[in-house]
Amino acid sequence: MGQAKARKREGFPDALVDSWEADDCINFAVALARITGWLLHVDWVVKSLPPHDNVTMDKLVPLRVYVQDNREGIFDVRGIKALSEFQDSKIAKRAKGVLRAARTPGGVLTRYYSEEKLSSLPLRSFPDEEKIAIAAEAIKANPTFLERIPVRTKPCLPAYDAARYTFGRCASYAEAMCELTGLPPVAILAKKFSPMYESSPRASNGYFHSIVLHPDGMGEDSWGIARVEDIAARFGVIEFELSQSVYQDVVQNHRKESGDIYEEELSAARDLISKYRNIAYVNFGAD
């Protein structure tokens, strides 16, 4: 009864939901990512003990493909959910079943991908343009569902590239923005995290992200222009300060410790900014 009500509430026919889930939701997710511009994710069961940073593909079992925003919003065939609710209701039980059947220890690994990368992954199903078109038609015919999905902040890079420059590469993006726009780059230093994020990685001085500042006080990173408070909140930070000197230290450390990688990322950021930053992004409903 509960599942039937949930399906009806989201406005998608039962037969379509069943067909999407039979393909691990890949065609629904690709259609939704194209319409909204948000990021494709795959949850995997990892048949090995941590750490999982360099786990080989033969240790991965796909669970579900879905779309997520740059915070904790999950947009799935079963509805729009917070990350913790989605993991508890859709992922954890399935993962336990796979590991129990395989009689092996393991856990869940989440990774984000570009649409192009999906076809090279060890998935059970792959994008099918005919099925994607059917999913897109159903999504566009369900405005209540779409209206609950936040619109991406302009200017918009492709979501995969925006995500790449969120962690570890943000200083390269801020430096490229400074070069191309003249906007001053700064480091954001965390002073206080919300309870769920207290163990989040940060430097000893609190550094966790780099952005550029607009004259009106708005910030900009690879996800677009937003209030600095909102950018910090994506990382669970509720109190912070800005520092130009710490930003310069971060850049110098990158150049000293990983100069070639930093320069490659800086060059790629220049290309992305030049190509996409002034293109208006249409959120949904476009043909």
C-alpha positions in Angstrom: 0.0 0.0 0.0 2.8 2.4 1.0 4.7 1.9 -2.3 1.6 2.2 -4.4 0.8 5.5 -2.7 4.3 6.8 -3.2 4.2 5.9 -6.9 0.9 7.7 -7.4 2.1 10.7 -5.5 5.1 11.1 -7.8 2.8 10.8 -10.9 4.7 8.1 -12.8 2.7 5.0 -14.0 3.5 1.8 -12.2 4.5 0.0 -15.4 7.0 2.7 -16.2 8.5 2.6 -12.7 8.8 -1.1 -12.9 10.5 -0.9 -16.3 13.0 1.7 -15.1 13.9 -0.2 -12.0 14.4 -3.4 -14.1 17.2 -1.4 -15.8 18.6 -0.1 -12.4 17.0 3.2 -13.3 19.7 4.1 -15.8 17.4 5.4 -18.6 15.3 7.5 -16.2 18.5 8.9 -14.7 20.0 9.8 -18.0 16.8 11.5 -19.2 16.5 13.5 -15.9 20.1 14.5 -16.0 19.7 15.8 -19.5 16.6 17.8 -18.5 17.8 19.3 -15.3 21.6 19.5 -15.7 22.2 17.7 -12.4 24.8 15.0 -11.8 24.6 11.3 -12.6 25.6 8.9 -9.8 26.0 5.1 -9.5 25.8 3.3 -6.2 27.9 0.1 -6.1 28.3 -2.8 -3.7 32.0 -3.2 -3.1 33.0 -6.8 -2.4 36.0 -6.0 -0.4 37.0 -4.4 2.9 38.0 -0.6 3.1 39.8 1.3 1.8 37.9 1.5 -1.5 39.8 4.2 -3.3 41.5 2.0 -5.8 39.1 -0.9 -5.9 39.1 -2.8 -9.2 36.0 -3.1 -11.4 35.6 -6.8 -10.8 34.8 -6.0 -7.1 31.9 -3.8 -8.0 28.2 -4.8 -8.3 25.9 -2.0 -9.5 22.9 -1.2 -7.4 21.2 1.9 -8.9 21.8 4.9 -11.2 20.3 8.2 -10.1 20.6 12.0 -10.2 21.8 14.2 -7.4 22.2 17.9 -6.9 25.3 19.5 -5.5 24.1 19.0 -1.9 22.0 16.1 -0.6 19.0 16.0 -2.9 18.4 12.7 -4.7 16.0 12.6 -7.6 14.9 9.1 -8.2 12.0 7.1 -9.9 10.5 6.6 -6.4 10.6 10.3 -5.6 12.7 13.1 -4.3 14.6 12.3 -1.1 17.3 13.4 1.1 20.6 11.5 0.8 20.3 9.7 4.2 16.7 8.7 3.5 17.6 7.4 0.0 20.5 5.4 1.3 18.4 3.9 4.1 15.3 3.1 2.0 16.8 2.1 -1.3 20.4 1.3 -1.1 21.3 -0.3 2.3 18.9 -3.3 2.1 19.9 -4.1 -1.5 23.6 -3.9 -0.6 23.1 -6.3 2.3 21.3 -8.7 0.1 24.1 -8.8 -2.5 26.8 -9.2 0.2 24.8 -11.9 1.9 24.4 -13.8 -1.3 28.1 -13.4 -2.2 29.2 -14.4 1.3 31.7 -11.7 1.4 32.4 -8.5 3.4 32.0 -5.1 1.8 30.1 -1.9 1.6 28.6 0.7 -0.6 30.6 3.0 -2.9 29.1 6.0 -4.6 30.7 7.6 -7.6 29.6 10.3 -10.0 30.0 10.1 -13.8 29.5 11.9 -17.0 26.9 10.4 -19.3 29.6 9.3 -21.8 31.4 7.3 -19.1 28.3 5.1 -18.3 28.7 2.9 -21.3 32.2 1.8 -20.2 31.2 0.8 -16.7 30.3 -2.8 -15.6 26.6 -2.0 -15.3 23.8 -4.5 -15.8 22.0 -2.2 -18.3 23.2 0.6 -20.5 21.6 3.8 -21.8 19.0 3.1 -24.5 18.0 6.2 -26.5 14.5 4.9 -27.2 13.9 4.2 -23.5 15.5 7.5 -22.6 13.1 9.3 -24.9 10.1 7.6 -23.2 11.5 8.5 -19.8 12.0 12.2 -20.8 8.5 12.4 -22.1 7.1 11.0 -18.8 9.3 13.4 -16.8 8.2 16.5 -18.8 4.6 15.4 -18.4 5.0 15.5 -14.6 5.5 19.2 -13.7 4.9 18.6 -10.0 8.0 16.3 -9.9 10.1 18.7 -11.9 9.1 21.8 -9.9 10.5 20.1 -6.7 13.9 19.8 -8.3 16.1 22.9 -7.7 17.2 24.9 -10.8 20.9 24.9 -11.3 22.7 28.2 -10.5 24.0 30.1 -13.5 26.5 30.1 -15.1 26.4 26.4 -15.7 29.2 24.0 -16.5 28.4 20.4 -17.3 27.6 18.8 -13.9 30.5 16.3 -14.1 33.0 19.1 -14.6 31.4 21.2 -11.9 31.8 18.2 -9.5 35.4 17.6 -10.5 36.3 21.2 -9.4 34.4 20.9 -6.1 37.0 18.9 -4.2 40.7 19.1 -4.5 40.7 21.1 -7.8 38.8 24.2 -6.6 41.9 26.3 -6.3 42.7 25.7 -10.0 39.2 26.7 -11.0 39.4 29.9 -8.8 42.8 30.8 -10.3 41.4 30.3 -13.9 38.4 32.5 -13.0 40.7 35.2 -11.7 42.8 35.1 -14.8 39.8 35.3 -17.2 37.5 37.6 -15.3 39.7 39.6 -12.9 37.5 38.5 -9.9 39.6 38.1 -6.7 40.0 34.5 -5.4 39.7 33.7 -1.7 39.9 30.7 0.5 37.0 29.8 2.8 38.0 28.7 6.3 35.6 26.7 8.4 35.0 27.9 11.9 32.1 25.7 12.7 30.4 22.7 11.0 26.9 21.5 11.5 26.8 18.3 13.6 26.5 15.8 10.7 29.7 17.3 9.1 32.0 17.7 12.1 34.3 15.0 10.7 34.5 16.6 7.2 38.1 17.0 5.9 39.7 20.4 6.2 43.2 21.8 6.7 44.5 22.6 10.2 43.7 26.3 9.5 40.1 25.4 8.5 40.6 25.7 4.8 38.2 23.6 2.7 37.3 25.4 -0.5 38.3 28.2 -2.9 36.0 30.6 -4.8 36.1 34.0 -6.4 34.2 37.0 -5.1 31.9 39.4 -7.1 31.8 43.1 -6.2 28.3 42.6 -4.7 29.7 40.0 -2.2 28.4 37.0 -4.1 30.7 34.0 -4.5 31.3 31.8 -7.5 32.8 28.4 -8.0 32.4 25.7 -10.5 28.7 25.4 -9.6 27.9 29.0 -10.4 27.2 32.2 -8.6 25.6 32.0 -5.1 25.8 33.6 -1.7 29.0 32.6 0.0 26.9 31.3 2.9 25.1 28.9 0.5 28.4 27.7 -1.0 29.8 27.0 2.5 26.6 25.2 3.5 27.1 22.7 0.7 30.1 21.5 2.8 28.2 21.6 6.1 29.9 24.8 7.2 27.8 27.2 9.3 30.5 29.6 10.4 33.5 30.7 8.3 35.9 33.4 7.3 37.5 34.4 4.0 41.2 34.7 3.4 43.2 35.9 0.3 46.5 35.0 1.9 45.5 31.4 2.7 44.3 31.1 -0.9 47.7 32.1 -2.1 49.3 29.6 0.2 47.1 26.9 -1.1 48.0 27.7 -4.7 51.7 27.8 -3.9 51.5 24.4 -2.1 49.7 22.9 -5.1 52.4 24.2 -7.5 55.1 22.9 -5.2 53.7 19.5 -4.4 51.9 18.6 -7.6 52.8 21.2 -10.2 52.1 19.2 -13.3 48.7 18.1 -12.1 47.8 21.7 -10.9 48.8 23.2 -14.3 46.8 20.5 -16.2 43.7 21.3 -14.1 44.3 25.0 -14.5 44.4 24.7 -18.2 41.3 22.5 -18.3 39.5 25.0 -16.1 40.4 27.9 -18.5 38.9 25.9 -21.4 35.7 25.1 -19.5 35.2 28.7 -18.3 35.8 30.0 -21.8 33.4 27.6 -23.3 30.5 27.4 -20.9 30.5 30.3 -18.4 28.5 32.7 -20.6 26.0 30.2 -21.9 22.6 30.4 -20.3 21.4 27.0 -19.1 17.8 25.9 -19.7 16.6 23.9 -16.8 13.7 21.9 -18.1 10.9 21.8 -20.6 13.1 22.5 -23.6 12.8 20.3 -26.6 
